[in-house]
Amino acid sequence: MRGSLGIGALGAAVGAGLMFLCDPRMGRRRRALFQAKTFSVGRKACSVIDKTSRDVKNRTYGTVVTLKSGHSMGRTFALFNSNWPPAIRLMVGTTGSVMTAAGIAKGGTAGTFLDWLNDPCHYQLQLSGSH
């Protein structure tokens, strides 16, 4: 029952969207607006990716040069700052996401913990049934 309700709601949403975009009077304008917004989001995403990749490249180059020269220049490592730059946030977030996905896939400690957070009653029943 629950699955068929979801499929019905999805079908209704797709049908309403098609009616909205294929309307004889306003459909052409809506499709053009949708296309313009889609391309705009794509351009902005490419710009953000380009800026972030250049930032990471420049920071990596600067770190390598600093380490090779042996000078600390009085700066602390970026992970110890209270306000992380965007490149560091991206790297830490991506690393955490990959590690979490790997833990869930392998069923390791992180995967077990996250699975427990998803359904703690299942583990409580499983533990009480094993005695």
C-alpha positions as a Markdown table, in Angstrom:
| # | Residue | x | y | z |
|---|---|---|---|---|
| 1 | Met | 0.0 | 0.0 | 0.0 |
| 2 | Arg | 2.8 | 2.4 | 1.0 |
| 3 | Gly | 4.7 | 1.8 | -2.2 |
| 4 | Ser | 1.7 | 2.2 | -4.5 |
| 5 | Leu | 0.9 | 5.5 | -2.8 |
| 6 | Gly | 4.4 | 6.8 | -3.5 |
| 7 | Ile | 4.2 | 5.7 | -7.1 |
| 8 | Gly | 0.8 | 7.4 | -7.5 |
| 9 | Ala | 2.1 | 10.6 | -6.0 |
| 10 | Leu | 5.1 | 10.5 | -8.2 |
| 11 | Gly | 2.9 | 10.0 | -11.3 |
| 12 | Ala | 0.7 | 12.9 | -10.3 |
| 13 | Ala | 3.7 | 15.1 | -9.8 |
| 14 | Val | 5.1 | 14.2 | -13.2 |
| 15 | Gly | 1.7 | 14.7 | -14.9 |
| 16 | Ala | 1.3 | 18.1 | -13.3 |
| 17 | Gly | 4.8 | 19.1 | -14.4 |
| 18 | Leu | 4.1 | 18.0 | -18.0 |
| 19 | Met | 0.8 | 19.9 | -18.0 |
| 20 | Phe | 2.6 | 23.0 | -16.7 |
| 21 | Leu | 5.3 | 22.9 | -19.3 |
| 22 | Cys | 3.1 | 21.8 | -22.3 |
| 23 | Asp | 0.4 | 24.4 | -21.7 |
| 24 | Pro | -0.5 | 25.8 | -25.2 |
| 25 | Arg | -0.6 | 29.4 | -24.0 |
| 26 | Met | 2.3 | 29.7 | -21.5 |
| 27 | Gly | 4.2 | 26.5 | -22.0 |
| 28 | Arg | 6.7 | 28.0 | -24.5 |
| 29 | Arg | 7.6 | 30.8 | -22.1 |
| 30 | Arg | 7.9 | 28.4 | -19.2 |
| 31 | Arg | 10.1 | 26.0 | -21.1 |
| 32 | Ala | 12.4 | 28.9 | -22.2 |
| 33 | Leu | 12.6 | 30.1 | -18.6 |
| 34 | Phe | 13.3 | 26.6 | -17.3 |
| 35 | Gln | 16.1 | 26.2 | -19.9 |
| 36 | Ala | 17.6 | 29.6 | -19.0 |
| 37 | Lys | 17.6 | 28.8 | -15.3 |
| 38 | Thr | 19.1 | 25.4 | -15.9 |
| 39 | Phe | 22.0 | 26.8 | -18.0 |
| 40 | Ser | 22.5 | 29.5 | -15.4 |
| 41 | Val | 22.8 | 27.0 | -12.6 |
| 42 | Gly | 25.2 | 25.0 | -14.7 |
| 43 | Arg | 27.4 | 28.0 | -15.4 |
| 44 | Lys | 27.5 | 29.0 | -11.7 |
| 45 | Ala | 28.4 | 25.4 | -10.8 |
| 46 | Cys | 31.2 | 25.4 | -13.3 |
| 47 | Ser | 32.4 | 28.7 | -12.0 |
| 48 | Val | 32.4 | 27.5 | -8.4 |
| 49 | Ile | 34.2 | 24.3 | -9.3 |
| 50 | Asp | 36.8 | 26.2 | -11.2 |
| 51 | Lys | 37.4 | 28.7 | -8.4 |
| 52 | Thr | 37.6 | 25.9 | -5.8 |
| 53 | Ser | 40.0 | 23.8 | -7.9 |
| 54 | Arg | 42.3 | 26.9 | -8.5 |
| 55 | Asp | 42.2 | 27.7 | -4.7 |
| 56 | Val | 43.1 | 24.1 | -3.8 |
| 57 | Lys | 45.9 | 24.1 | -6.4 |
| 58 | Asn | 47.3 | 27.4 | -5.2 |
| 59 | Arg | 47.1 | 26.4 | -1.5 |
| 60 | Thr | 48.8 | 23.1 | -2.3 |
| 61 | Tyr | 51.6 | 24.8 | -4.2 |
| 62 | Gly | 52.0 | 27.4 | -1.4 |
| 63 | Thr | 52.2 | 24.6 | 1.2 |
| 64 | Val | 54.8 | 22.7 | -0.8 |
| 65 | Val | 56.9 | 25.8 | -1.3 |
| 66 | Thr | 56.7 | 26.6 | 2.4 |
| 67 | Leu | 57.7 | 23.1 | 3.4 |
| 68 | Lys | 60.6 | 23.0 | 1.0 |
| 69 | Ser | 61.9 | 26.4 | 2.2 |
| 70 | Gly | 61.7 | 25.3 | 5.8 |
| 71 | His | 60.0 | 28.6 | 6.9 |
| 72 | Ser | 56.8 | 28.4 | 8.9 |
| 73 | Met | 55.9 | 32.1 | 8.2 |
| 74 | Gly | 54.1 | 32.3 | 11.5 |
| 75 | Arg | 50.9 | 30.7 | 10.1 |
| 76 | Thr | 49.0 | 27.8 | 11.6 |
| 77 | Phe | 47.8 | 24.8 | 9.7 |
| 78 | Ala | 44.4 | 25.5 | 8.1 |
| 79 | Leu | 42.7 | 22.7 | 9.9 |
| 80 | Phe | 43.4 | 24.3 | 13.2 |
| 81 | Asn | 41.8 | 27.6 | 12.3 |
| 82 | Ser | 38.4 | 28.4 | 13.7 |
| 83 | Asn | 37.1 | 29.6 | 10.2 |
| 84 | Trp | 38.0 | 27.2 | 7.5 |
| 85 | Pro | 38.5 | 28.4 | 3.9 |
| 86 | Pro | 36.2 | 26.9 | 1.3 |
| 87 | Ala | 38.8 | 24.5 | -0.2 |
| 88 | Ile | 39.5 | 23.0 | 3.3 |
| 89 | Arg | 35.8 | 22.6 | 4.0 |
| 90 | Leu | 35.3 | 20.9 | 0.6 |
| 91 | Met | 38.2 | 18.4 | 1.2 |
| 92 | Val | 37.1 | 17.6 | 4.8 |
| 93 | Gly | 33.5 | 17.2 | 3.8 |
| 94 | Thr | 34.3 | 15.0 | 0.9 |
| 95 | Thr | 36.7 | 12.9 | 2.9 |
| 96 | Gly | 34.1 | 12.4 | 5.7 |
| 97 | Ser | 31.4 | 11.5 | 3.2 |
| 98 | Val | 33.7 | 8.9 | 1.5 |
| 99 | Met | 34.7 | 7.4 | 4.8 |
| 100 | Thr | 31.1 | 7.2 | 6.0 |
| 101 | Ala | 30.0 | 5.6 | 2.7 |
| 102 | Ala | 32.8 | 3.1 | 2.9 |
| 103 | Gly | 32.0 | 2.3 | 6.6 |
| 104 | Ile | 28.3 | 1.7 | 5.7 |
| 105 | Ala | 29.2 | -0.5 | 2.7 |
| 106 | Lys | 31.7 | -2.6 | 4.7 |
| 107 | Gly | 29.5 | -2.7 | 7.8 |
| 108 | Gly | 32.4 | -1.4 | 10.0 |
| 109 | Thr | 32.1 | 0.5 | 13.2 |
| 110 | Ala | 30.9 | 3.7 | 11.5 |
| 111 | Gly | 28.5 | 1.7 | 9.3 |
| 112 | Thr | 27.1 | -0.1 | 12.3 |
| 113 | Phe | 26.7 | 3.1 | 14.3 |
| 114 | Leu | 25.0 | 4.9 | 11.4 |
| 115 | Asp | 22.7 | 1.9 | 10.9 |
| 116 | Trp | 21.9 | 2.0 | 14.6 |
| 117 | Leu | 21.0 | 5.7 | 14.3 |
| 118 | Asn | 18.7 | 4.9 | 11.5 |
| 119 | Asp | 16.8 | 2.1 | 13.4 |
| 120 | Pro | 17.8 | 1.8 | 17.1 |
| 121 | Cys | 14.7 | -0.4 | 17.9 |
| 122 | His | 16.0 | -3.1 | 15.5 |
| 123 | Tyr | 19.2 | -3.4 | 17.5 |
| 124 | Gln | 17.4 | -3.3 | 20.8 |
| 125 | Leu | 15.2 | -6.2 | 19.8 |
| 126 | Gln | 18.1 | -8.1 | 18.3 |
| 127 | Leu | 20.2 | -7.7 | 21.5 |
| 128 | Ser | 17.3 | -8.6 | 23.8 |
| 129 | Gly | 16.4 | -11.7 | 21.7 |
| 130 | Ser | 20.0 | -13.0 | 21.8 |
| 131 | His | 20.0 | -13.6 | 25.6 |
